[in-house]
Amino acid sequence: MWSLIVGGVLGAIAGAIMGKDVPGGIIGNIIAGFLGSWLGTSLIGEWGPNIGGFYIVPALIGAVVLIFIVSLVLRNTRSR
């Protein structure tokens, strides 16, 4: 349960940083938090505070990158 909350908060913060809404609402935020955590930890490594199994700094950076990529893909598919 704690992981879902932290994942949702991470996704929401990343969306606020990017100034874009995550598609899917709260479920999208949770997915962005989880995938962003995996991406950030894979690229940057495990450092920073660990809350609910998430290393916050790499997870947040990964979620921002993930939202950026998703927004590019969605923008390209909508323009066609």
Biotite code that builds the C-alpha atoms (Angstrom):
import biotite.structure as struc

atoms = struc.array([
    struc.Atom([0.000, 0.000, 0.000], chain_id="A", res_id=1, res_name="MET", atom_name="CA", element="C"),
    struc.Atom([2.818, 2.367, 0.915], chain_id="A", res_id=2, res_name="TRP", atom_name="CA", element="C"),
    struc.Atom([4.465, 1.797, -2.470], chain_id="A", res_id=3, res_name="SER", atom_name="CA", element="C"),
    struc.Atom([1.271, 2.787, -4.295], chain_id="A", res_id=4, res_name="LEU", atom_name="CA", element="C"),
    struc.Atom([1.060, 6.024, -2.333], chain_id="A", res_id=5, res_name="ILE", atom_name="CA", element="C"),
    struc.Atom([4.715, 6.916, -2.892], chain_id="A", res_id=6, res_name="VAL", atom_name="CA", element="C"),
    struc.Atom([4.471, 5.983, -6.591], chain_id="A", res_id=7, res_name="GLY", atom_name="CA", element="C"),
    struc.Atom([1.386, 8.166, -7.009], chain_id="A", res_id=8, res_name="GLY", atom_name="CA", element="C"),
    struc.Atom([3.029, 11.118, -5.269], chain_id="A", res_id=9, res_name="VAL", atom_name="CA", element="C"),
    struc.Atom([6.185, 10.750, -7.368], chain_id="A", res_id=10, res_name="LEU", atom_name="CA", element="C"),
    struc.Atom([4.121, 10.680, -10.574], chain_id="A", res_id=11, res_name="GLY", atom_name="CA", element="C"),
    struc.Atom([2.135, 13.736, -9.482], chain_id="A", res_id=12, res_name="ALA", atom_name="CA", element="C"),
    struc.Atom([5.289, 15.690, -8.603], chain_id="A", res_id=13, res_name="ILE", atom_name="CA", element="C"),
    struc.Atom([6.911, 14.755, -11.917], chain_id="A", res_id=14, res_name="ALA", atom_name="CA", element="C"),
    struc.Atom([3.777, 15.889, -13.766], chain_id="A", res_id=15, res_name="GLY", atom_name="CA", element="C"),
    struc.Atom([3.837, 19.187, -11.885], chain_id="A", res_id=16, res_name="ALA", atom_name="CA", element="C"),
    struc.Atom([7.521, 19.710, -12.707], chain_id="A", res_id=17, res_name="ILE", atom_name="CA", element="C"),
    struc.Atom([6.843, 19.058, -16.391], chain_id="A", res_id=18, res_name="MET", atom_name="CA", element="C"),
    struc.Atom([3.670, 21.153, -16.350], chain_id="A", res_id=19, res_name="GLY", atom_name="CA", element="C"),
    struc.Atom([1.762, 18.300, -17.984], chain_id="A", res_id=20, res_name="LYS", atom_name="CA", element="C"),
    struc.Atom([-1.050, 16.102, -16.749], chain_id="A", res_id=21, res_name="ASP", atom_name="CA", element="C"),
    struc.Atom([-0.263, 12.432, -16.667], chain_id="A", res_id=22, res_name="VAL", atom_name="CA", element="C"),
    struc.Atom([-2.814, 10.527, -18.785], chain_id="A", res_id=23, res_name="PRO", atom_name="CA", element="C"),
    struc.Atom([-4.958, 8.244, -16.664], chain_id="A", res_id=24, res_name="GLY", atom_name="CA", element="C"),
    struc.Atom([-5.288, 10.408, -13.573], chain_id="A", res_id=25, res_name="GLY", atom_name="CA", element="C"),
    struc.Atom([-4.218, 8.837, -10.301], chain_id="A", res_id=26, res_name="ILE", atom_name="CA", element="C"),
    struc.Atom([-3.579, 5.424, -11.902], chain_id="A", res_id=27, res_name="ILE", atom_name="CA", element="C"),
    struc.Atom([-1.363, 7.161, -14.472], chain_id="A", res_id=28, res_name="GLY", atom_name="CA", element="C"),
    struc.Atom([0.525, 8.892, -11.655], chain_id="A", res_id=29, res_name="ASN", atom_name="CA", element="C"),
    struc.Atom([1.128, 5.567, -9.914], chain_id="A", res_id=30, res_name="ILE", atom_name="CA", element="C"),
    struc.Atom([2.314, 3.955, -13.153], chain_id="A", res_id=31, res_name="ILE", atom_name="CA", element="C"),
    struc.Atom([4.560, 6.950, -13.929], chain_id="A", res_id=32, res_name="ALA", atom_name="CA", element="C"),
    struc.Atom([6.007, 6.734, -10.413], chain_id="A", res_id=33, res_name="GLY", atom_name="CA", element="C"),
    struc.Atom([6.720, 3.008, -10.674], chain_id="A", res_id=34, res_name="PHE", atom_name="CA", element="C"),
    struc.Atom([8.149, 3.106, -14.209], chain_id="A", res_id=35, res_name="LEU", atom_name="CA", element="C"),
    struc.Atom([10.038, 6.308, -13.468], chain_id="A", res_id=36, res_name="GLY", atom_name="CA", element="C"),
    struc.Atom([11.559, 4.705, -10.391], chain_id="A", res_id=37, res_name="SER", atom_name="CA", element="C"),
    struc.Atom([12.701, 1.724, -12.401], chain_id="A", res_id=38, res_name="TRP", atom_name="CA", element="C"),
    struc.Atom([14.080, 3.944, -15.183], chain_id="A", res_id=39, res_name="LEU", atom_name="CA", element="C"),
    struc.Atom([15.831, 6.371, -12.843], chain_id="A", res_id=40, res_name="GLY", atom_name="CA", element="C"),
    struc.Atom([17.350, 3.650, -10.684], chain_id="A", res_id=41, res_name="THR", atom_name="CA", element="C"),
    struc.Atom([18.540, 1.783, -13.784], chain_id="A", res_id=42, res_name="SER", atom_name="CA", element="C"),
    struc.Atom([20.185, 4.869, -15.272], chain_id="A", res_id=43, res_name="LEU", atom_name="CA", element="C"),
    struc.Atom([21.431, 6.697, -12.187], chain_id="A", res_id=44, res_name="ILE", atom_name="CA", element="C"),
    struc.Atom([21.676, 4.029, -9.518], chain_id="A", res_id=45, res_name="GLY", atom_name="CA", element="C"),
    struc.Atom([20.486, 3.723, -5.948], chain_id="A", res_id=46, res_name="GLU", atom_name="CA", element="C"),
    struc.Atom([21.194, 6.914, -4.033], chain_id="A", res_id=47, res_name="TRP", atom_name="CA", element="C"),
    struc.Atom([19.308, 9.445, -2.021], chain_id="A", res_id=48, res_name="GLY", atom_name="CA", element="C"),
    struc.Atom([16.598, 8.825, 0.529], chain_id="A", res_id=49, res_name="PRO", atom_name="CA", element="C"),
    struc.Atom([14.694, 5.552, 0.300], chain_id="A", res_id=50, res_name="ASN", atom_name="CA", element="C"),
    struc.Atom([10.979, 5.790, 1.059], chain_id="A", res_id=51, res_name="ILE", atom_name="CA", element="C"),
    struc.Atom([8.648, 2.858, 0.494], chain_id="A", res_id=52, res_name="GLY", atom_name="CA", element="C"),
    struc.Atom([11.245, 1.030, -1.588], chain_id="A", res_id=53, res_name="GLY", atom_name="CA", element="C"),
    struc.Atom([11.804, 4.004, -3.912], chain_id="A", res_id=54, res_name="PHE", atom_name="CA", element="C"),
    struc.Atom([15.041, 5.960, -4.082], chain_id="A", res_id=55, res_name="TYR", atom_name="CA", element="C"),
    struc.Atom([13.416, 9.363, -4.322], chain_id="A", res_id=56, res_name="ILE", atom_name="CA", element="C"),
    struc.Atom([15.923, 11.365, -6.398], chain_id="A", res_id=57, res_name="VAL", atom_name="CA", element="C"),
    struc.Atom([16.486, 8.808, -9.186], chain_id="A", res_id=58, res_name="PRO", atom_name="CA", element="C"),
    struc.Atom([12.771, 7.915, -9.178], chain_id="A", res_id=59, res_name="ALA", atom_name="CA", element="C"),
    struc.Atom([11.753, 11.544, -9.598], chain_id="A", res_id=60, res_name="LEU", atom_name="CA", element="C"),
    struc.Atom([14.268, 12.136, -12.381], chain_id="A", res_id=61, res_name="ILE", atom_name="CA", element="C"),
    struc.Atom([13.155, 8.937, -14.114], chain_id="A", res_id=62, res_name="GLY", atom_name="CA", element="C"),
    struc.Atom([9.477, 9.902, -13.817], chain_id="A", res_id=63, res_name="ALA", atom_name="CA", element="C"),
    struc.Atom([10.175, 13.347, -15.326], chain_id="A", res_id=64, res_name="VAL", atom_name="CA", element="C"),
    struc.Atom([12.025, 11.724, -18.244], chain_id="A", res_id=65, res_name="VAL", atom_name="CA", element="C"),
    struc.Atom([9.211, 9.199, -18.679], chain_id="A", res_id=66, res_name="LEU", atom_name="CA", element="C"),
    struc.Atom([6.514, 11.899, -18.741], chain_id="A", res_id=67, res_name="ILE", atom_name="CA", element="C"),
    struc.Atom([8.574, 13.891, -21.243], chain_id="A", res_id=68, res_name="PHE", atom_name="CA", element="C"),
    struc.Atom([8.857, 10.868, -23.551], chain_id="A", res_id=69, res_name="ILE", atom_name="CA", element="C"),
    struc.Atom([5.158, 9.990, -23.210], chain_id="A", res_id=70, res_name="VAL", atom_name="CA", element="C"),
    struc.Atom([4.157, 13.593, -23.958], chain_id="A", res_id=71, res_name="SER", atom_name="CA", element="C"),
    struc.Atom([6.312, 13.574, -27.112], chain_id="A", res_id=72, res_name="LEU", atom_name="CA", element="C"),
    struc.Atom([4.776, 10.311, -28.294], chain_id="A", res_id=73, res_name="VAL", atom_name="CA", element="C"),
    struc.Atom([1.221, 11.468, -27.577], chain_id="A", res_id=74, res_name="LEU", atom_name="CA", element="C"),
    struc.Atom([1.813, 14.817, -29.279], chain_id="A", res_id=75, res_name="ARG", atom_name="CA", element="C"),
    struc.Atom([3.138, 13.077, -32.411], chain_id="A", res_id=76, res_name="ASN", atom_name="CA", element="C"),
    struc.Atom([0.230, 10.640, -32.560], chain_id="A", res_id=77, res_name="THR", atom_name="CA", element="C"),
    struc.Atom([-2.371, 13.395, -32.073], chain_id="A", res_id=78, res_name="ARG", atom_name="CA", element="C"),
    struc.Atom([-0.898, 15.591, -34.805], chain_id="A", res_id=79, res_name="SER", atom_name="CA", element="C"),
    struc.Atom([-1.460, 12.921, -37.472], chain_id="A", res_id=80, res_name="ARG", atom_name="CA", element="C"),
])
